[in-house]
């Protein structure tokens, strides 16, 4: 079963790689540096709302 695009709800994933682009530098693939997360907190984190498991397994 094909995956749905995480950026556009009504579109099938065509593996364009747009979802892996860096928000600060679109020429770069995201390497999870977290420079895009601005905060004065003692640590940086991204809250996970939901985990979607692949139904093929």
N, CA, C and O atoms as a GROMACS GRO file, in nm:
protein
  228
    1UNK      N    1   0.083  -0.117   0.000
    1UNK     CA    2   0.000   0.000   0.000
    1UNK      C    3   0.088   0.125   0.000
    1UNK      O    4   0.183   0.133   0.078
    2UNK      N    5   0.059   0.220  -0.086
    2UNK     CA    6   0.138   0.342  -0.096
    2UNK      C    7   0.110   0.434   0.022
    2UNK      O    8   0.000   0.434   0.078
    3UNK      N    9   0.210   0.511   0.060
    3UNK     CA   10   0.197   0.604   0.171
    3UNK      C   11   0.139   0.736   0.123
    3UNK      O   12   0.153   0.774   0.006
    4UNK      N   13   0.074   0.806   0.214
    4UNK     CA   14   0.023   0.939   0.186
    4UNK      C   15   0.133   1.040   0.216
    4UNK      O   16   0.217   1.018   0.303
    5UNK      N   17   0.133   1.151   0.143
    5UNK     CA   18   0.229   1.259   0.164
    5UNK      C   19   0.207   1.321   0.301
    5UNK      O   20   0.092   1.346   0.340
    6UNK      N   21   0.314   1.346   0.376
    6UNK     CA   22   0.300   1.406   0.508
    6UNK      C   23   0.282   1.557   0.500
    6UNK      O   24   0.243   1.619   0.600
    7UNK      N   25   0.308   1.618   0.385
    7UNK     CA   26   0.292   1.762   0.369
    7UNK      C   27   0.160   1.801   0.307
    7UNK      O   28   0.104   1.906   0.339
    8UNK      N   29   0.108   1.717   0.218
    8UNK     CA   30  -0.019   1.743   0.152
    8UNK      C   31  -0.110   1.623   0.177
    8UNK      O   32  -0.086   1.515   0.124
    9UNK      N   33  -0.213   1.642   0.256
    9UNK     CA   34  -0.297   1.531   0.303
    9UNK      C   35  -0.360   1.446   0.192
    9UNK      O   36  -0.368   1.324   0.206
   10UNK      N   37  -0.403   1.509   0.084
   10UNK     CA   38  -0.478   1.437  -0.019
   10UNK      C   39  -0.391   1.382  -0.132
   10UNK      O   40  -0.443   1.345  -0.237
   11UNK      N   41  -0.261   1.377  -0.112
   11UNK     CA   42  -0.169   1.336  -0.218
   11UNK      C   43  -0.092   1.211  -0.175
   11UNK      O   44  -0.055   1.196  -0.059
   12UNK      N   45  -0.069   1.123  -0.271
   12UNK     CA   46   0.012   1.005  -0.243
   12UNK      C   47   0.160   1.045  -0.243
   12UNK      O   48   0.199   1.137  -0.314
   13UNK      N   49   0.240   0.978  -0.164
   13UNK     CA   50   0.384   1.003  -0.158
   13UNK      C   51   0.449   0.958  -0.288
   13UNK      O   52   0.430   0.845  -0.333
   14UNK      N   53   0.526   1.049  -0.349
   14UNK     CA   54   0.600   1.016  -0.471
   14UNK      C   55   0.751   1.020  -0.444
   14UNK      O   56   0.832   1.024  -0.536
   15UNK      N   57   0.787   1.018  -0.313
   15UNK     CA   58   0.926   1.017  -0.268
   15UNK      C   59   1.006   1.132  -0.329
   15UNK      O   60   1.119   1.112  -0.375
   16UNK      N   61   0.947   1.254  -0.328
   16UNK     CA   62   1.014   1.372  -0.383
   16UNK      C   63   1.123   1.423  -0.288
   16UNK      O   64   1.214   1.494  -0.332
   17UNK      N   65   1.115   1.389  -0.159
   17UNK     CA   66   1.215   1.430  -0.062
   17UNK      C   67   1.188   1.567   0.000
   17UNK      O   68   1.267   1.614   0.082
   18UNK      N   69   1.079   1.631  -0.038
   18UNK     CA   70   1.048   1.765   0.013
   18UNK      C   71   1.028   1.764   0.165
   18UNK      O   72   1.059   1.863   0.231
   19UNK      N   73   0.979   1.656   0.220
   19UNK     CA   74   0.957   1.646   0.364
   19UNK      C   75   1.088   1.631   0.442
   19UNK      O   76   1.088   1.644   0.564
   20UNK      N   77   1.198   1.604   0.374
   20UNK     CA   78   1.327   1.589   0.439
   20UNK      C   79   1.415   1.712   0.424
   20UNK      O   80   1.532   1.709   0.463
   21UNK      N   81   1.362   1.820   0.369
   21UNK     CA   82   1.439   1.943   0.349
   21UNK      C   83   1.453   2.019   0.480
   21UNK      O   84   1.364   2.017   0.565
   22UNK      N   85   1.567   2.085   0.495
   22UNK     CA   86   1.593   2.172   0.610
   22UNK      C   87   1.506   2.296   0.600
   22UNK      O   88   1.496   2.355   0.493
   23UNK      N   89   1.443   2.336   0.710
   23UNK     CA   90   1.358   2.456   0.711
   23UNK      C   91   1.441   2.584   0.696
   23UNK      O   92   1.392   2.682   0.641
   24UNK      N   93   1.564   2.583   0.744
   24UNK     CA   94   1.648   2.702   0.738
   24UNK      C   95   1.726   2.713   0.607
   24UNK      O   96   1.753   2.824   0.560
   25UNK      N   97   1.762   2.600   0.547
   25UNK     CA   98   1.836   2.597   0.422
   25UNK      C   99   1.775   2.491   0.332
   25UNK      O  100   1.811   2.374   0.342
   26UNK      N  101   1.684   2.530   0.242
   26UNK     CA  102   1.614   2.432   0.157
   26UNK      C  103   1.707   2.351   0.066
   26UNK      O  104   1.664   2.250   0.010
   27UNK      N  105   1.830   2.394   0.050
   27UNK     CA  106   1.926   2.320  -0.033
   27UNK      C  107   1.981   2.198   0.042
   27UNK      O  108   2.042   2.110  -0.018
   28UNK      N  109   1.959   2.193   0.173
   28UNK     CA  110   2.016   2.090   0.259
   28UNK      C  111   1.909   1.990   0.304
   28UNK      O  112   1.794   2.028   0.326
   29UNK      N  113   1.947   1.865   0.318
   29UNK     CA  114   1.860   1.764   0.375
   29UNK      C  115   1.869   1.776   0.528
   29UNK      O  116   1.977   1.795   0.582
   30UNK      N  117   1.756   1.766   0.594
   30UNK     CA  118   1.752   1.778   0.741
   30UNK      C  119   1.843   1.673   0.804
   30UNK      O  120   1.838   1.555   0.771
   31UNK      N  121   1.928   1.720   0.898
   31UNK     CA  122   2.015   1.628   0.971
   31UNK      C  123   1.985   1.630   1.121
   31UNK      O  124   2.067   1.588   1.203
   32UNK      N  125   1.866   1.680   1.156
   32UNK     CA  126   1.819   1.685   1.295
   32UNK      C  127   1.910   1.766   1.386
   32UNK      O  128   1.930   1.730   1.502
   33UNK      N  129   1.965   1.876   1.334
   33UNK     CA  130   2.052   1.962   1.416
   33UNK      C  131   1.972   2.045   1.516
   33UNK      O  132   2.029   2.093   1.614
   34UNK      N  133   1.842   2.062   1.495
   34UNK     CA  134   1.749   2.136   1.580
   34UNK      C  135   1.777   2.285   1.588
   34UNK      O  136   1.730   2.352   1.680
   35UNK      N  137   1.852   2.340   1.493
   35UNK     CA  138   1.875   2.484   1.489
   35UNK      C  139   1.747   2.560   1.457
   35UNK      O  140   1.735   2.678   1.487
   36UNK      N  141   1.650   2.492   1.396
   36UNK     CA  142   1.522   2.554   1.361
   36UNK      C  143   1.429   2.566   1.482
   36UNK      O  144   1.329   2.638   1.475
   37UNK      N  145   1.461   2.498   1.591
   37UNK     CA  146   1.379   2.504   1.712
   37UNK      C  147   1.438   2.612   1.801
   37UNK      O  148   1.544   2.594   1.860
   38UNK      N  149   1.367   2.725   1.811
   38UNK     CA  150   1.416   2.837   1.891
   38UNK      C  151   1.348   2.835   2.027
   38UNK      O  152   1.225   2.832   2.037
   39UNK      N  153   1.430   2.836   2.131
   39UNK     CA  154   1.375   2.830   2.265
   39UNK      C  155   1.480   2.873   2.366
   39UNK      O  156   1.600   2.860   2.342
   40UNK      N  157   1.434   2.926   2.479
   40UNK     CA  158   1.524   2.960   2.588
   40UNK      C  159   1.528   2.849   2.693
   40UNK      O  160   1.581   2.869   2.802
   41UNK      N  161   1.472   2.736   2.660
   41UNK     CA  162   1.467   2.624   2.754
   41UNK      C  163   1.606   2.565   2.773
   41UNK      O  164   1.698   2.592   2.695
   42UNK      N  165   1.621   2.485   2.877
   42UNK     CA  166   1.748   2.419   2.906
   42UNK      C  167   1.778   2.306   2.808
   42UNK      O  168   1.891   2.258   2.801
   43UNK      N  169   1.677   2.262   2.735
   43UNK     CA  170   1.694   2.156   2.637
   43UNK      C  171   1.602   2.183   2.519
   43UNK      O  172   1.509   2.262   2.530
   44UNK      N  173   1.629   2.119   2.406
   44UNK     CA  174   1.546   2.132   2.287
   44UNK      C  175   1.476   1.999   2.262
   44UNK      O  176   1.538   1.893   2.274
   45UNK      N  177   1.348   2.005   2.229
   45UNK     CA  178   1.273   1.884   2.203
   45UNK      C  179   1.155   1.916   2.112
   45UNK      O  180   1.110   2.030   2.104
   46UNK      N  181   1.108   1.816   2.046
   46UNK     CA  182   0.988   1.827   1.964
   46UNK      C  183   0.888   1.725   2.018
   46UNK      O  184   0.918   1.606   2.027
   47UNK      N  185   0.770   1.773   2.054
   47UNK     CA  186   0.668   1.685   2.109
   47UNK      C  187   0.605   1.603   1.997
   47UNK      O  188   0.571   1.657   1.892
   48UNK      N  189   0.591   1.473   2.019
   48UNK     CA  190   0.530   1.382   1.922
   48UNK      C  191   0.384   1.364   1.959
   48UNK      O  192   0.352   1.317   2.069
   49UNK      N  193   0.294   1.402   1.867
   49UNK     CA  194   0.150   1.390   1.891
   49UNK      C  195   0.099   1.249   1.868
   49UNK      O  196   0.012   1.200   1.940
   50UNK      N  197   0.155   1.185   1.766
   50UNK     CA  198   0.098   1.059   1.721
   50UNK      C  199   0.205   0.977   1.652
   50UNK      O  200   0.294   1.031   1.587
   51UNK      N  201   0.197   0.846   1.667
   51UNK     CA  202   0.286   0.754   1.598
   51UNK      C  203   0.201   0.672   1.501
   51UNK      O  204   0.107   0.604   1.541
   52UNK      N  205   0.235   0.682   1.374
   52UNK     CA  206   0.160   0.608   1.272
   52UNK      C  207   0.244   0.489   1.229
   52UNK      O  208   0.353   0.506   1.173
   53UNK      N  209   0.196   0.370   1.256
   53UNK     CA  210   0.269   0.249   1.220
   53UNK      C  211   0.224   0.201   1.084
   53UNK      O  212   0.108   0.215   1.047
   54UNK      N  213   0.318   0.144   1.009
   54UNK     CA  214   0.288   0.088   0.878
   54UNK      C  215   0.200  -0.034   0.896
   54UNK      O  216   0.237  -0.126   0.970
   55UNK      N  217   0.087  -0.038   0.830
   55UNK     CA  218  -0.008  -0.147   0.845
   55UNK      C  219   0.032  -0.274   0.772
   55UNK      O  220  -0.033  -0.378   0.788
   56UNK      N  221   0.138  -0.269   0.690
   56UNK     CA  222   0.181  -0.386   0.614
   56UNK      C  223   0.255  -0.487   0.701
   56UNK      O  224   0.267  -0.604   0.662
   57UNK      N  225   0.304  -0.446   0.815
   57UNK     CA  226   0.382  -0.535   0.902
   57UNK      C  227   0.296  -0.631   0.976
   57UNK      O  228   0.347  -0.712   1.054
   0.00000   0.00000   0.00000
